[in-house]
Amino acid sequence: MASEFARALDKGRGRLRETVEAARVEGVGALYLAARNGHLEVCRYLVEELGMDVNAFKRTYNLFGIYGMTPLFQAISYSSVKCVKLLVEAGADINSDCILTALRGSINGDNSMTECLNFLLEAVAKQNVTDDDEHVDERKIAYLKSLGSEAFEKKEYCFASLFYSKAIDLDPDDATLFSNRSLCWLRLGDGEKALQDALKCREMRPDWPKACY
């Protein structure tokens, strides 16, 4: 059906990709719409048959300014798990916004978001490595730590705490993670949670000065 629709749009000119890429519904392109609505076969046709750019970046405006949107981000935002997997396997870039969106949905109890998150972390951990399973969890934790540090530097303490929390789920014995999250809670004005994490850190590393801020 997708191929028939594309040919109808093209009207026999032989420029299927250009025609479909130019088509818009309220300013949104075909791959964004297919990813957002979970239309796997349409996504597959657009990516595999027409060769559309999985990392096409759309500048979008909202009340808070300008932000970017990719087909992968759209698929994650609407819990389109199969489309997420297809886009990543086709080379879609996984950035911190993608991870954060899936993480927040997962925390809110969305099982599809949890599946997206686990797949994304697995994909990031296996990038540019040959030992598929060895040390994968370690790479996931390191990646989440880096996202937490990056968010903290931007003073996005709530986001940083989410990244550290997911890392703690994977490695509950890392005192550094509790220390880092404690500081996030402190900056967010939540003294009780900051103290809980500080005490947990002190329990694991009693002689470490950074256990309590």
Stockholm file with secondary structure:
# STOCKHOLM 1.0

chainA/1-213         MASEFARALDKGRGRLRETVEAARVEGVGALYLAARNGHLEVCRYLVEELGMDVNAFKRTYNLFGIYGMTPLFQAISYSSVKCVKLLVEAGADINSDCILTALRGSINGDNSMTECLNFLLEAVAKQNVTDDDEHVDERKIAYLKSLGSEAFEKKEYCFASLFYSKAIDLDPDDATLFSNRSLCWLRLGDGEKALQDALKCREMRPDWPKACY
#=GR chainA/1-213 SS CHHHHHHHHHTTSSCHHHHHHHCCBTTBCHHHHHHHTTCHHHHHIIIIISCCCTTCCEEEEETTEEEEECHHHHHHHTTCHHHHHHHHHTTCCCCHHHHHHHHHHHHTTCHHHHHHHHHHHHHHHTTTCSCSSTTHHHHHHHHHHHHHHHHHHTTCHHHHHHHHHHHHHHCTTCHHHHHHHHHHHHHTTCHHHHHHHHHHHHHHCTTCGGGCC
#=GC SS_cons         CHHHHHHHHHTTSSCHHHHHHHCCBTTBCHHHHHHHTTCHHHHHIIIIISCCCTTCCEEEEETTEEEEECHHHHHHHTTCHHHHHHHHHTTCCCCHHHHHHHHHHHHTTCHHHHHHHHHHHHHHHTTTCSCSSTTHHHHHHHHHHHHHHHHHHTTCHHHHHHHHHHHHHHCTTCHHHHHHHHHHHHHTTCHHHHHHHHHHHHHHCTTCGGGCC
//
